[in-house]
């Protein structure tokens, strides 16, 4: 889980090879999103990125 502030967003990759993670997830997955686990009443902060991969159609 990521406890940083704000929700993750894909960004343009930098020359130092950082910032490619969500762009790779976006390009390889069928869908993706972020689940926010923040619960201020219990002191929990964090989020998780999830994605789905649909299997290719079967060959006839």
Phi and psi in degrees as a GROMACS rama.xvg file:
@    title "Ramachandran Plot"
@    xaxis  label "Phi"
@    yaxis  label "Psi"
@TYPE xy
-106.347  122.311  UNK-2
-100.367  7.47812  UNK-3
-66.6337  160.806  UNK-4
-78.9453  153.582  UNK-5
80.1725  161.129  UNK-6
-92.8517  143.83  UNK-7
-64.5429  143.068  UNK-8
-137.525  142.354  UNK-9
-61.8461  140.807  UNK-10
-132.098  163.686  UNK-11
-68.027  134.559  UNK-12
-64.6155  141.848  UNK-13
-93.5981  167.407  UNK-14
-69.3838  -19.5801  UNK-15
-86.25  13.1358  UNK-16
72.0495  13.6758  UNK-17
-91.9161  158.153  UNK-18
87.2218  13.5927  UNK-19
-94.8421  -14.9329  UNK-20
-53.2208  -58.7567  UNK-21
-70.1516  -29.6937  UNK-22
-64.7925  -38.2377  UNK-23
-66.8171  -44.6277  UNK-24
-59.0025  -45.7283  UNK-25
-62.2759  -40.2957  UNK-26
-77.8092  -24.1186  UNK-27
-101.344  -13.9161  UNK-28
-106.361  163.764  UNK-29
-84.2569  -38.9568  UNK-30
-145.145  156.427  UNK-31
-155.8  159.661  UNK-32
-163.555  -174.698  UNK-33
-125.226  134.295  UNK-34
-105.882  121.277  UNK-35
-90.2108  120.295  UNK-36
-97.1551  9.26024  UNK-37
-63.3928  127.545  UNK-38
-135.559  93.8422  UNK-39
-62.2971  -30.7742  UNK-40
-64.8215  -34.0592  UNK-41
-102.189  0.810693  UNK-42
78.4195  17.9682  UNK-43
-93.5844  130.332  UNK-44
-131.018  145.614  UNK-45
154.881  169.942  UNK-46
-154.928  160.47  UNK-47
-137.939  140.423  UNK-48
-92.119  134.118  UNK-49
-124.28  158.256  UNK-50
-150.827  161.106  UNK-51
-122.769  149.032  UNK-52
-125.973  118.715  UNK-53
-88.3772  133.841  UNK-54
-66.2338  149.731  UNK-55
-65.1321  154.601  UNK-56
-64.8386  143.395  UNK-57
-67.5317  142.097  UNK-58
-70.2292  141.335  UNK-59
